[in-house]
C-alpha cells in the first residue's frame, strides 16, 4: 500500500479557508480558551465567518485554514 499524499501547499494565498460553497469550520471552545497572540501573548478576537483570528493590541490578523488557526507571525496580516 502506498501512503496517502497531499497536494503541495498553495503559496499564492488563494484557496485558503473553507472551500467554496461550504461554511468555515468552527473552532473548538477549548482551543479558543488556550490560544494567545504569539507576539504579545494577549487575548484574541475570533472572526470565524471571516476565517480570521485577530489580536487587536498588535493589530495583526491570522488566517484560519481548514479549521486550524495559523498563528505564525511571518504569515500574519496587519489590520488597517
Secondary structure by P-SEA (a helix, b strand, c coil): ccccccccccccccccccccccccccccaaaaaccccccccbbbbbcccccccccccccbbbbbcccccccccccccccc
